[in-house]
Amino acid sequence: MRNSDLENPVPVIRIMLAEDDDELRFILERVLFQKGYRVETITDGITFAKRLARIAALPKEEWGVDAVVSDLYMPGCSALEAIEKAKGDLSQLALIMMTSIADPEIVARARKLGVKHVLSKPFDLNELARLIKKSVEEKR
């Protein structure tokens, strides 16, 4: 290890993963963890909306998360409804949505709300990891 590595450590990327499908959530969490990401999981839209609202009310330094990877449609509240309800500035948060229904109108709405990428299921897990890293680096 070089001294410069100690002086300028690469920060761990912290991800909030919101997915109601247990199997997919487990796979995504495991793959992202293996790629070196710290992953917080959420299983439903209502919990996701509450967590986003708490984040939006805090200064960026206190968010505890760098990126959100969320299923677009979850029980209780869709990801887009959660973003709209957050009522704060989430522009510095890397937002990535996943969906099996890639409706162009929904994708356009997502982009208006600050979602950087909308991935159609199924997608390549390595591509997801690359998009997370790239999106977070653009926000830092």
C-alpha positions as CSV (number, residue, x, y, z in Angstrom):
1,M,0.0,0.0,0.0
2,R,1.3,3.4,-0.9
3,N,1.3,6.4,1.4
4,S,-0.9,8.2,-1.0
5,D,-3.6,5.5,-0.6
6,L,-3.6,6.2,3.1
7,E,-3.8,10.0,2.6
8,N,-6.6,9.8,0.0
9,P,-8.6,6.7,0.6
10,V,-11.3,5.9,-1.9
11,P,-14.6,6.3,-0.2
12,V,-16.9,3.3,-0.1
13,I,-20.0,3.8,-2.2
14,R,-23.1,3.5,0.0
15,I,-26.2,2.2,-1.8
16,M,-29.8,2.1,-0.8
17,L,-31.4,-0.8,-2.6
18,A,-35.2,-0.9,-2.7
19,E,-36.6,-4.0,-4.3
20,D,-39.7,-6.0,-3.2
21,D,-38.7,-9.2,-4.9
22,D,-36.8,-11.2,-2.2
23,E,-34.8,-13.3,-4.7
24,L,-33.7,-10.4,-6.9
25,R,-33.0,-8.2,-3.8
26,F,-30.7,-11.0,-2.4
27,I,-28.9,-11.4,-5.6
28,L,-28.4,-7.6,-6.1
29,E,-27.3,-7.1,-2.5
30,R,-24.7,-10.0,-2.8
31,V,-23.3,-8.9,-6.1
32,L,-23.0,-5.2,-5.1
33,F,-21.4,-6.2,-1.7
34,Q,-18.9,-8.4,-3.6
35,K,-18.1,-5.3,-5.8
36,G,-17.1,-3.4,-2.6
37,Y,-20.3,-1.4,-2.1
38,R,-22.0,-1.0,1.3
39,V,-25.7,-1.9,0.8
40,E,-28.8,-1.0,2.8
41,T,-31.9,-2.9,1.7
42,I,-35.5,-1.8,1.7
43,T,-38.4,-4.2,0.8
44,D,-41.4,-1.9,0.1
45,G,-42.4,1.4,-1.3
46,I,-43.7,3.0,1.9
47,T,-40.4,2.3,3.8
48,F,-38.5,3.6,0.8
49,A,-40.6,6.8,0.7
50,K,-40.0,7.4,4.4
51,R,-36.2,6.9,4.0
52,L,-36.0,9.2,1.0
53,A,-38.0,11.9,2.9
54,R,-35.5,11.6,5.8
55,I,-32.6,12.0,3.4
56,A,-34.1,15.0,1.7
57,A,-34.5,16.8,5.0
58,L,-30.8,16.4,5.8
59,P,-27.6,18.1,4.5
60,K,-25.8,15.9,2.0
61,E,-23.0,15.1,4.5
62,E,-25.5,13.3,6.7
63,W,-27.3,11.3,4.1
64,G,-25.5,8.0,4.7
65,V,-26.1,7.0,1.1
66,D,-24.5,7.9,-2.2
67,A,-26.8,6.1,-4.6
68,V,-30.3,4.7,-4.8
69,V,-31.1,1.6,-6.8
70,S,-34.8,1.0,-6.8
71,D,-37.5,-1.1,-8.4
72,L,-39.9,1.3,-10.1
73,Y,-43.0,-0.4,-8.9
74,M,-43.3,-1.7,-5.3
75,P,-46.2,-2.3,-2.9
76,G,-47.5,0.8,-1.1
77,C,-45.7,3.4,-3.2
78,S,-43.8,3.5,-6.5
79,A,-40.3,4.8,-6.6
80,L,-41.4,7.9,-8.5
81,E,-44.1,8.7,-6.0
82,A,-41.5,8.3,-3.2
83,I,-39.1,10.8,-5.0
84,E,-42.0,13.3,-5.4
85,K,-43.0,13.0,-1.7
86,A,-39.4,13.5,-0.5
87,K,-39.9,17.3,-0.9
88,G,-36.2,18.1,-0.8
89,D,-33.2,18.4,-2.9
90,L,-32.1,15.0,-4.0
91,S,-30.1,16.3,-7.0
92,Q,-26.8,15.1,-5.5
93,L,-28.1,11.6,-5.1
94,A,-27.4,9.1,-7.9
95,L,-30.8,7.7,-8.7
96,I,-31.1,4.5,-10.7
97,M,-34.4,2.7,-11.3
98,M,-35.2,-0.8,-12.4
99,T,-38.4,-1.9,-14.2
100,S,-39.8,-4.8,-16.1
101,I,-42.3,-2.3,-17.7
102,A,-40.2,0.4,-19.6
103,D,-43.1,2.7,-20.5
104,P,-41.6,5.8,-22.4
105,E,-43.8,8.2,-20.4
106,I,-42.7,6.7,-17.1
107,V,-39.1,6.9,-18.2
108,A,-39.5,10.6,-19.2
109,R,-41.2,11.3,-15.8
110,A,-38.3,9.6,-14.0
111,R,-35.8,11.7,-15.8
112,K,-37.7,14.9,-14.9
113,L,-37.4,13.8,-11.3
114,G,-33.7,13.3,-11.5
115,V,-33.4,9.6,-12.2
116,K,-30.1,9.1,-14.1
117,H,-30.7,5.6,-15.4
118,V,-33.8,3.4,-15.9
119,L,-32.8,-0.2,-16.4
120,S,-35.1,-2.7,-18.1
121,K,-35.2,-6.1,-16.3
122,P,-33.4,-8.3,-16.9
123,F,-30.1,-6.4,-17.0
124,D,-26.4,-7.2,-16.7
125,L,-25.3,-7.0,-13.1
126,N,-21.8,-5.8,-14.1
127,E,-23.5,-3.0,-16.1
128,L,-25.5,-2.0,-13.0
129,A,-22.3,-1.8,-10.9
130,R,-20.6,0.3,-13.6
131,L,-23.5,2.7,-13.8
132,I,-23.6,3.1,-10.0
133,K,-19.9,3.9,-9.8
134,K,-20.1,6.3,-12.8
135,S,-23.2,8.1,-11.4
136,V,-21.8,8.5,-7.9
137,E,-18.5,9.9,-9.3
138,E,-20.4,12.4,-11.4
139,K,-22.2,13.6,-8.2
140,R,-19.1,13.9,-6.0
